[in-house]
Amino acid sequence: MEYKDTQNKTISLFGICQGFELLHVLVANSTDALDKFKSRGVTSKMIFNPVFRNSSVMYKDFSDEDKSTLESTEVLAQFHNLGTGFKQYEAFPALKDFFKVTGLGKDTDGKIYFNSVEANDYPIFAVQFHPEKVSYTDVDMAGVPDSIEAVRVSQQFGNFFGAQSRLSTVRAKQSNLKKYDYVDTFRKTPLSNNGTWVYYFNKTMTDNHHQSKETIFQ
């Protein structure tokens, strides 16, 4: 798998939760790369792979305090019923060839799943948890920690994602950039009483008709 366009420009990828699962399905070329886990709506700690605790690209800028927090405190938001683990990596050697496993987690039954990985030869990273939920879920929700420590660690993952994005050599064409005045901050509204939310990303067009276009991501 190689992520380059026709001009040999590299694109970094960062998969979260289902993105983590999708990357494993693609590398293994099989949905059997996934297993069932009971880890939805719960917080968890990180079990670092000692081999990569201090050499991982993803965690290289995390302080010793941040790493200790990840190991000792439930600061990760878990919302998954599927995942991957040792059994799948043994069944699909392509997974072991492609990824290094940097962290593990345990579901509510104590079953071990892989919590974070990074590709050996490409700027591809993935986590099974949701770092974004900690900072951007503004209601009390089971499985979303709201401690200062959790927010600090969440921001570190955001910093890493932003840094990787800036390393990418792919840039939007000027013709596309001119279509929009700005992309303002998202707003969030409840869709129903079952905890489902809708995120609105507003884009103001600057074409001849000056039309406003709203895209909904759920």
Residue pairs with C-beta under 8 A, 6 or more apart in sequence:
1 26
1 27
1 98
1 122
2 122
3 10
3 11
3 12
3 13
3 122
3 123
3 124
4 10
4 11
5 11
5 170
9 168
9 169
9 170
10 123
10 168
10 169
10 170
11 123
11 168
11 170
12 123
12 124
12 125
12 164
12 165
12 167
12 168
13 23
13 122
13 123
13 124
13 125
13 126
14 124
14 125
14 126
14 161
14 164
15 21
15 22
15 23
15 124
15 125
15 126
15 127
16 126
16 127
16 129
16 130
16 131
16 132
17 79
17 80
17 127
17 128
17 129
17 130
18 80
19 126
20 83
20 117
20 126
20 127
20 128
21 34
21 80
21 82
21 83
21 84
21 128
23 124
23 126
24 33
24 34
24 84
24 88
24 95
24 99
25 31
25 33
25 34
27 33
27 92
27 94
27 95
27 98
27 99
28 88
28 92
28 94
28 95
29 94
30 92
32 88
32 91
32 92
33 84
33 88
33 91
33 92
33 95
34 82
34 83
34 84
34 88
35 82
35 83
35 84
35 85
35 87
35 88
35 113
36 81
36 82
37 80
37 81
37 82
37 83
37 107
37 111
37 113
38 81
38 107
38 108
38 109
38 111
39 78
39 79
39 80
39 81
39 83
39 105
39 107
39 108
39 113
40 78
40 79
40 80
40 81
40 143
41 78
41 79
41 141
41 142
41 143
42 78
42 107
42 108
42 142
42 143
43 74
43 75
43 76
43 77
43 78
43 143
43 144
43 145
44 74
44 76
44 78
44 105
44 106
44 115
44 129
45 70
45 71
45 72
45 73
45 74
45 75
45 76
45 105
46 70
46 71
46 76
46 103
46 104
46 105
46 115
46 116
47 71
47 103
47 104
47 105
47 106
47 112
47 115
48 59
48 67
48 70
48 71
48 102
48 103
49 100
49 101
49 102
49 103
49 104
52 59
52 100
52 101
52 102
53 59
53 67
53 102
56 100
56 102
56 118
57 118
57 125
58 102
58 116
58 118
58 125
58 160
59 67
59 102
61 156
61 159
61 160
61 163
62 70
62 153
62 156
66 152
66 153
66 156
69 75
69 149
69 152
69 153
70 76
70 103
70 153
73 147
73 149
73 150
74 145
75 134
75 145
75 147
75 149
75 150
75 153
75 154
76 105
76 115
76 129
76 131
76 145
76 150
77 129
77 130
77 131
77 133
77 134
77 143
77 144
77 145
78 105
78 107
78 128
78 129
78 130
78 143
79 129
79 130
79 133
79 143
80 128
83 113
83 114
83 128
84 95
84 113
84 114
85 111
85 112
85 113
85 114
86 112
88 95
89 95
89 96
89 101
89 114
97 120
98 119
98 120
99 117
99 118
99 119
99 120
100 117
100 118
100 119
100 120
101 114
101 116
101 117
102 116
102 117
102 118
103 114
103 115
103 116
104 112
104 113
104 114
104 115
105 112
105 113
105 114
105 115
105 128
105 129
106 112
106 113
107 113
113 128
114 128
115 127
115 128
115 129
116 125
116 126
116 127
116 128
117 125
117 126
118 124
118 125
118 126
119 125
123 164
123 167
125 160
125 164
127 157
130 144
131 153
131 154
131 157
131 158
132 154
132 158
133 141
133 143
133 144
134 144
134 145
134 146
134 150
134 151
134 153
134 154
135 151
135 154
135 155
135 158
137 144
138 188
140 146
141 195
178 206
179 205
179 206
179 207
180 203
180 204
180 205
180 206
181 204
181 206
182 204
183 201
183 202
183 203
184 202
186 199
186 200
186 201
187 199
187 200
187 202
188 197
188 198
188 199
188 200
189 197
189 198
189 200
190 196
190 197
190 198
191 197
191 198
191 218
196 218
197 218
198 216
198 217
198 218
199 216
199 217
199 218
200 214
200 215
200 216
201 214
201 215
201 216
201 217
202 212
202 214
203 212
203 213
203 214
203 215
204 212
204 213
205 211
205 212
205 213
